[in-house]
Amino acid sequence: MVTHNIEEAVLMADRIVIMGKDPGHIVTEIPVTLRQPRQRKDIAFQALVDKVYAAVAGQSKPKEETLGTQPGQPGVTRALPNAQLSALTGLLEKLVEEGGRVDLYRISSALVLELDDLLPIVEAGDLLGFMTVHEGDLLLTPLGRAYADATILGRKAIIAGRVLRLPIIAWIYETLQQDDDRRVSWDYFLDKLEADFGDLSEQQLDLAISWGRHAELFAYDDSAGELYLESEGGNTAEKSFALSELYEAWASLSIRERVEGFKLLQHDDAENFFLQLSPRDKAQLILALALGERKVWMRLLSSDEALDMLQEAPGEERDGLLALLDDKTRREVKGLIDYAADHASGLINPSYARLRSHMTVDEAVSFLRRDARDRAQTIYYAYVTDSEERLLGVVTFRDLLLTPGDKTVQDVMRTDVITAGEDVNREALRQLFMRHNLQMIPIVDSERRIKKVVTKDDIAVVS
């Protein structure tokens, strides 16, 4: 029986022979000693499936052996895997979800891909340095994680730099660069590839065009039957290569080397690179820059990003970094810091939202948005309390949004809060809800500390 379905082979065969290609050869033979009838969910069955997957996928090879040589040069020209780079992106994102390491057999099932479809994608990821294969497992490399975590522009830069390493892609790119109008016929490349790939030449050229387009290195003019450079200036690929090199080396560079590499980037590339860094790496990089250079990078950050970065910075540096933000973002970050502190101290009440009177409106809005996100519900108004948790007033979210961000909560809140004492009965509460058309009423003690909050639903008010 000949099959590409590994489970089918393990289910039915007594011996599995794994064949290789280019040229055809036997890779290995695996005896199947499981008793019949075999069950797919048995541990022994799944272990054997894993073993066959490992044998089929093989191991990652050294870079020199993996890449090969350019067409027409001595040595072996490595064929491009028959895979689309968009499919590789999906595989990398799934690998990140799985923690950076996953069994080939399991990810094949999760992605609903047959082995014949999955292996070329894995081969492409290995070839580009985004993942490695070891004993049937896929392992995400630091570069692969950087690619998966990067913005769209960052991904384009990384993929361009990595694709340009491949001999076939580099050969096409260099040939186009050397032409006066940077356009060369499709037939020219096909003729050159036939010496290495024979009947597969057209498939390889189509793959190279697809990968080149994805990386925005070169494209194909169907009406003219010509390949052409995407960038007339011819500098895009070199810049992408430099950016890709920095992505790849970042984890192993010293702080000084990181700063030097970062300063070599074009401004747009540097912005994109900075934004995809982890909060800790952002903090380390900014603090390694001269004082006068820090503000421009701090002001690229959203309030959430700034908070994450500040939490990774040394305590003595946080106030200085916070001061570099623009006024609105700084107030929003302070609101998030207040929320984080209250949450850590157990001061966030699950029944209602509360604010401090000294908060600015921007801080309060930021605080309430984070609170609402964690509650997974909309917040319409919040109670304002002092440091002793005594009720001072109430403020609606709408009023906060309509008030300038530098005003304080005290400027906006209403102090005529409808409350009820601890000894209030159900009928009295019902009357309060009906008379004032409220959604909730705080129950306070003799010193106006909120003991709990009763909602309209709690007493089943009938309209």
C-alpha positions as a printed Julia matrix, in Angstrom:
463×3 Matrix{Float64}:
   0.0    0.0     0.0
   1.26   3.5    -0.89
  -0.19   6.36    1.17
   0.55   9.92    2.27
  -1.67   9.54    5.33
   0.5    8.62    8.32
  -2.4    7.59   10.55
  -3.68   5.27    7.83
  -0.24   3.67    7.54
   0.06   3.11   11.3
  -3.51   1.81   11.44
  -3.08  -0.81    8.71
   0.59  -1.63    8.05
   3.03  -4.04    9.69
   6.03  -2.14    8.31
   6.37   1.47    7.13
   8.97   2.41    4.52
   9.62   6.15    4.25
  10.85   7.33    0.87
  12.95  10.38    0.13
  13.28  12.4    -3.08
  15.87  14.05   -5.35
  16.84  11.29   -6.11
  14.33   8.73   -4.83
  15.71   6.69   -1.92
  14.66   4.87    1.23
  14.98   7.14    4.27
  14.15   4.53    6.9
  11.99   1.53    7.73
   9.81   1.44   10.85
   8.28  -1.86   12.05
   4.71  -1.63   13.36
   4.23  -4.11   16.2
   0.91  -2.82   17.56
  -1.78  -5.46   17.95
  -4.93  -5.37   15.86
  -7.48  -3.87   16.14
  -5.58  -0.59   16.62
  -7.12   2.45   18.3
  -6.16   5.95   17.16
  -6.36   7.38   20.68
  -4.06   4.79   22.27
  -0.84   6.25   23.65
   1.27   3.69   21.78
  -0.54   4.45   18.52
   0.02   8.21   18.88
   3.67   7.68   19.87
   4.24   5.7    16.68
   2.51   8.38   14.61
   4.85  10.95   16.19
   7.84   8.77   15.32
   6.79   8.52   11.68
   6.17  12.28   11.5
   9.67  12.86   12.9
  11.19  10.59   10.29
   9.26  12.24    7.45
  10.01  15.8     8.59
  13.66  15.1     9.36
  15.85  17.62   11.18
  16.85  21.17   10.36
  20.05  21.22    8.31
  23.1   23.52    8.56
  22.56  26.88    6.8
  25.17  26.26    4.09
  23.56  22.95    3.14
  20.06  24.4     3.35
  20.56  27.4     1.07
  22.62  25.88   -1.74
  24.06  27.98   -4.6
  22.67  30.33   -7.23
  21.5   28.93  -10.59
  24.41  28.45  -13.0
  27.03  28.29  -10.22
  28.91  25.15   -9.06
  27.08  23.15   -6.43
  23.47  22.24   -5.77
  20.76  24.85   -6.38
  18.12  24.4    -3.68
  14.53  24.28   -4.93
  12.01  26.54   -3.22
   9.38  24.64   -1.21
   5.99  24.53   -2.92
   4.34  26.77   -0.32
   2.84  30.23   -0.12
   4.34  32.64    2.39
   0.86  33.68    3.55
   0.35  30.09    4.76
   3.67  30.3     6.62
   2.41  33.37    8.49
  -0.6   31.42    9.7
   1.61  28.56   10.87
   3.9   30.93   12.78
   0.96  32.59   14.52
  -0.35  29.18   15.55
   3.1   28.2    16.81
   3.19  31.33   18.98
  -0.24  30.4    20.41
   1.14  26.97   21.32
   4.04  28.46   23.28
   6.75  28.16   20.64
   6.93  24.37   20.44
   4.38  21.95   19.05
   4.17  18.39   17.81
   3.89  18.17   14.0
   1.13  15.62   14.26
  -0.98  17.81   16.55
  -0.53  21.04   14.6
  -1.39  19.21   11.4
  -4.72  18.24   12.94
  -5.29  21.72   14.43
  -4.74  23.41   11.06
  -6.7   20.72    9.19
  -3.77  20.18    6.81
  -2.64  16.96    5.19
   1.03  16.12    5.61
   1.72  16.85    1.94
   0.39  20.37    2.45
   2.02  21.0     5.84
   5.59  19.84    5.15
   6.34  22.39    2.37
   5.18  25.18    4.69
   7.41  23.82    7.46
  10.3   23.58    4.99
   9.77  27.22    3.99
   9.78  28.31    7.65
  12.96  26.34    8.31
  14.6   27.75    5.19
  13.84  31.32    6.24
  15.04  30.79    9.8
  11.63  31.19   11.45
  11.42  27.68   12.88
  13.42  24.5    13.28
  12.44  20.83   13.26
  13.64  18.47   15.97
  12.42  14.92   16.58
   9.02  15.6    15.05
   8.49  18.9    16.88
   8.35  22.41   15.44
  10.34  24.96   17.44
   9.87  28.71   16.98
  13.13  30.64   16.62
  13.65  34.15   18.1
  13.41  35.54   14.56
  10.17  33.64   14.0
   8.7   35.12   17.16
   9.86  38.6    16.16
   8.12  38.14   12.8
   4.9   36.88   14.38
   4.85  39.75   16.89
   5.8   42.47   14.38
   3.47  44.96   12.74
   2.59  44.59    9.05
   5.48  46.86    8.04
   7.84  45.0    10.33
   6.83  41.67    8.83
   7.46  43.01    5.33
  10.94  44.14    6.3
  11.82  40.84    7.95
  10.5   38.69    5.13
  12.28  40.8     2.49
  15.6   40.41    4.26
  15.17  36.66    4.73
  13.89  35.93    1.2
  16.8   37.88   -0.27
  19.18  35.32    1.28
  17.78  32.54   -0.89
  20.01  31.88   -3.92
  17.21  31.79   -6.53
  15.62  35.0    -5.22
  18.99  36.75   -4.89
  19.93  35.7    -8.46
  16.7   37.13   -9.9
  17.04  40.33   -7.88
  20.69  40.88   -8.89
  19.9   40.15  -12.55
  17.15  42.78  -12.5
  19.44  45.29  -10.8
  22.07  44.87  -13.51
  19.6   45.51  -16.35
  19.38  49.12  -17.58
  15.61  49.39  -17.21
  15.44  46.82  -14.4
  13.13  44.59  -16.43
  14.0   41.09  -17.74
  11.79  38.65  -19.62
  10.22  35.66  -17.91
  11.61  33.4   -20.68
  15.19  34.39  -19.84
  14.87  33.17  -16.25
  13.02  30.03  -17.31
  15.81  29.07  -19.75
  18.46  29.54  -17.06
  16.55  27.47  -14.51
  16.04  24.49  -16.8
  19.65  23.36  -16.34
  18.99  22.87  -12.61
  15.31  21.99  -12.44
  14.24  20.58  -15.84
  10.48  20.06  -15.92
  10.1   21.82  -12.57
  11.64  25.06  -13.88
   8.3   26.78  -14.5
   7.02  25.84  -11.04
  10.2   27.17   -9.42
  10.03  30.44  -11.35
   6.38  30.93  -10.41
   7.23  30.27   -6.75
  10.14  32.72   -6.9
   7.86  35.38   -8.38
   5.25  34.72   -5.69
   7.8   34.98   -2.89
   9.42  38.05   -4.46
   6.05  39.75   -4.72
   5.19  38.88   -1.13
   8.49  40.41    0.0
   7.97  43.4    -2.33
  11.37  42.81   -3.97
  10.23  42.33   -7.54
   7.02  41.66   -9.44
   5.77  40.27  -12.74
   4.17  42.2   -15.59
   1.83  39.64  -17.14
   1.07  41.68  -20.25
   4.75  42.21  -21.09
   5.93  38.83  -19.8
   8.65  40.52  -17.74
   9.9   40.56  -14.17
  10.75  44.0   -12.8
  12.06  45.58   -9.61
   9.44  46.94   -7.24
  11.69  49.85   -6.25
  13.3   51.95   -8.97
  15.87  53.22   -6.52
  17.04  49.7    -5.82
  17.57  50.41   -2.12
  14.48  48.84   -0.59
  15.92  45.34   -0.42
  19.19  46.47    1.14
  17.32  48.42    3.84
  15.06  45.44    4.5
  18.09  43.19    4.74
  19.67  45.47    7.38
  16.42  45.59    9.34
  16.02  41.83    9.13
  19.6   41.37   10.37
  18.82  43.52   13.41
  15.63  41.55   14.16
  17.6   38.31   13.97
  20.56  39.41   16.08
  18.67  41.51   18.66
  18.38  38.85   21.36
  22.15  38.26   21.44
  23.32  41.91   21.24
  24.56  43.96   24.17
  22.72  47.19   25.04
  25.46  49.24   23.34
  25.29  47.12   20.2
  21.5   47.41   20.14
  21.69  51.19   20.25
  24.31  51.25   17.48
  22.23  48.96   15.26
  19.05  50.9    16.0
  20.64  54.2    15.0
  21.66  52.77   11.63
  18.02  52.24   10.63
  16.05  54.63    8.46
  13.63  56.67   10.58
  10.47  54.9     9.38
  12.11  51.5     9.87
  13.34  52.53   13.31
   9.82  53.57   14.37
   8.34  50.3    13.19
  11.14  48.29   14.82
  10.76  50.14   18.12
   6.99  49.6    18.3
   7.28  45.81   17.9
   9.82  45.43   20.72
   8.75  43.89   24.0
   8.01  46.35   26.87
  11.29  45.39   28.55
  13.33  45.92   25.38
  11.61  49.27   24.8
  12.52  50.39   28.31
  16.14  49.25   28.01
  16.57  50.89   24.62
  15.08  54.24   25.64
  17.13  54.39   28.83
  20.28  53.65   26.8
  19.63  56.68   24.56
  20.79  60.18   25.4
  18.3   62.22   27.46
  17.5   64.49   24.53
  16.62  61.52   22.28
  14.16  59.8    24.58
  11.09  62.01   24.16
  10.51  61.27   20.47
  10.37  57.52   21.14
   8.24  57.8    24.29
   5.67  59.81   22.35
   5.2   57.03   19.82
   3.57  54.91   22.52
  -0.12  54.6    23.3
  -1.14  54.88   26.95
  -1.35  51.06   27.3
   2.05  50.59   25.64
   3.6   53.3    27.82
   2.23  51.66   30.97
   3.63  48.26   29.99
   7.01  49.81   29.25
   7.1   51.83   32.49
   6.37  48.72   34.52
   9.55  47.16   33.07
  11.71  50.22   33.8
  13.63  50.58   37.09
  11.54  52.35   39.74
  13.83  55.36   39.94
  13.5   55.99   36.19
   9.71  55.83   35.89
   8.83  59.41   36.85
  11.39  60.77   34.4
  10.04  58.62   31.57
   6.44  59.48   32.45
   7.3   63.19   32.22
   8.39  62.73   28.59
   4.86  61.84   27.46
   2.5   64.49   26.11
   0.04  65.83   28.67
  -2.99  63.78   27.61
  -1.14  60.47   27.35
   0.61  61.12   30.66
  -2.73  61.66   32.4
  -4.14  58.5    30.8
  -1.11  56.49   31.94
  -1.45  57.81   35.47
  -5.05  56.6    35.44
  -3.87  53.15   34.38
  -1.18  53.19   37.08
  -3.81  54.08   39.68
  -6.01  51.25   38.49
  -3.13  48.75   38.61
  -2.27  49.87   42.14
  -5.89  49.59   43.32
  -6.27  46.21   41.67
  -3.1   44.93   43.33
  -4.31  46.23   46.69
  -7.72  44.6    46.34
  -9.49  47.96   46.22
 -11.44  47.31   43.02
 -14.99  46.51   44.08
 -16.7   43.99   41.79
 -20.08  45.68   42.33
 -19.33  49.27   41.36
 -16.68  51.59   39.96
 -15.1   54.26   42.1
 -12.79  57.22   41.52
 -10.76  59.71   43.57
 -11.71  63.39   43.48
  -8.14  64.56   42.75
  -7.89  62.54   39.51
  -7.89  64.47   36.26
 -10.68  63.67   33.84
  -8.22  61.95   31.47
  -6.95  59.8    34.34
 -10.51  58.92   35.34
 -11.55  57.95   31.8
  -8.45  55.78   31.43
  -9.09  54.21   34.84
 -12.74  53.41   34.04
 -11.98  52.01   30.59
  -9.54  49.53   32.08
 -12.0   48.74   34.86
 -14.8   48.13   32.33
 -12.55  45.91   30.24
 -11.69  43.75   33.24
 -15.34  43.56   34.3
 -16.41  42.81   30.7
 -19.32  45.21   31.12
 -20.2   48.83   30.4
 -19.72  51.41   33.16
 -22.19  54.31   33.05
 -21.22  56.12   36.24
 -18.79  55.88   39.14
 -18.83  56.85   42.8
 -16.19  59.25   44.1
 -14.67  58.44   47.49
 -12.0   59.94   49.7
  -8.94  58.2    51.15
 -11.14  56.78   53.95
 -13.58  55.37   51.34
 -16.31  57.86   52.34
 -18.72  58.77   49.57
 -18.15  62.26   48.16
 -20.13  62.25   44.94
 -21.06  60.56   41.7
 -19.99  61.18   38.11
 -21.28  59.78   34.82
 -18.97  58.48   32.13
 -20.73  60.78   29.66
 -19.93  63.86   31.77
 -16.28  62.82   31.89
 -16.11  62.47   28.11
 -17.6   65.95   27.63
 -15.19  67.65   30.06
 -11.65  68.88   29.21
  -9.09  66.25   30.2
  -7.1   68.51   32.52
 -10.1   69.22   34.79
 -10.45  67.14   37.96
 -13.16  64.69   38.93
 -14.1   67.06   41.75
 -14.95  69.69   39.12
 -17.4   67.33   37.4
 -18.98  65.2    40.12
 -22.4   65.74   41.65
 -22.49  65.7    45.43
 -26.26  65.16   45.82
 -25.98  61.37   45.69
 -29.11  59.37   46.45
 -28.14  56.82   49.12
 -29.84  54.49   51.61
 -28.9   53.5    55.13
 -27.96  50.01   56.21
 -31.36  49.46   57.88
 -33.4   50.31   54.76
 -36.09  47.81   53.81
 -36.92  46.43   50.38
 -40.06  48.53   49.87
 -38.25  51.76   50.72
 -35.54  50.88   48.22
 -38.16  50.12   45.59
 -39.72  53.54   46.12
 -36.3   55.24   45.79
 -35.62  53.49   42.49
 -39.03  54.43   41.1
 -38.9   58.04   42.31
 -35.41  58.83   40.98
 -35.21  56.39   38.02
 -31.78  55.09   39.08
 -29.87  51.98   38.01
 -28.16  51.49   41.38
 -28.16  52.94   44.87
 -25.24  52.78   47.34
 -25.94  51.52   50.84
 -23.84  53.58   53.27
 -23.05  53.47   56.98
 -23.25  56.36   59.42
 -19.95  57.78   58.12
 -21.08  57.5    54.44
 -18.77  54.58   53.66
 -20.22  52.44   50.9
 -21.06  49.01   52.3
 -22.62  47.62   49.13
 -24.54  48.69   46.06
 -28.08  47.56   45.23
 -29.11  47.49   41.56
 -32.54  47.93   40.05
 -32.54  44.26   39.07
 -31.79  43.21   42.65
 -35.21  44.34   43.84
 -37.07  43.58   40.6
 -38.59  47.04   40.15
 -41.72  46.95   38.02
 -42.1   49.9    35.66
